[in-house]
């Protein structure tokens, strides 16, 4: 089993270039997955960020072009 490094919202925000408030908002809306250590401590992984980016990125395919 590969162990992933856990990051605080502030640490992830420094890596990805968003504010800690933006990271927290993504967590609160359920768009960004996290590990809940306690009721006040929520940690993130870079792989969770990568999944968020993949899911949030809109790709126009042939279906999108057919509507035009």
C-alpha positions in Angstrom: 0.0 0.0 0.0 1.4 3.4 -1.0 1.2 6.0 1.7 0.2 9.5 0.5 1.4 12.7 2.2 -1.5 14.6 3.9 -1.6 18.4 3.4 -3.5 21.1 5.2 -5.7 23.4 3.1 -3.0 26.1 3.5 -0.2 23.8 2.3 -2.3 22.7 -0.8 -3.2 26.3 -1.6 0.5 27.2 -1.7 1.2 24.3 -4.1 -1.7 24.9 -6.5 -1.9 28.7 -6.3 -5.4 29.1 -4.8 -6.2 30.8 -1.4 -6.8 28.6 1.6 -10.4 30.0 1.6 -10.9 28.7 -2.0 -9.6 25.3 -1.0 -11.9 25.2 2.0 -14.9 26.2 -0.1 -14.2 23.3 -2.5 -14.0 21.0 0.4 -17.3 22.3 1.9 -19.2 21.9 -1.3 -17.9 18.3 -1.7 -16.0 19.0 -4.9 -12.6 18.3 -3.3 -12.2 15.2 -1.3 -10.4 15.2 2.0 -9.6 13.0 5.0 -11.3 14.0 8.3 -8.8 13.5 11.1 -11.1 15.1 13.7 -14.1 17.4 13.6 -11.8 20.4 13.2 -8.9 18.8 11.2 -9.4 18.0 7.6 -6.4 17.0 5.4 -6.0 16.7 1.6 -3.8 14.7 -0.8 -2.3 15.8 -4.1 -4.0 12.8 -5.7 -7.3 14.2 -4.5 -6.5 17.5 -6.1 -5.6 15.8 -9.4 -8.9 14.0 -9.4 -10.7 17.3 -8.7 -8.9 18.9 -11.7 -9.8 15.9 -14.0 -13.4 16.0 -13.0 -13.7 19.8 -13.1 -12.0 20.1 -16.5 -14.6 20.4 -19.3 -13.5 18.8 -22.5 -15.5 19.6 -25.7 -15.8 16.5 -27.9 -17.7 15.7 -31.0 -21.0 16.0 -29.2 -20.4 19.6 -28.2 -19.5 20.5 -31.8 -22.6 18.8 -33.3 -24.9 21.3 -31.4 -23.3 24.3 -33.2 
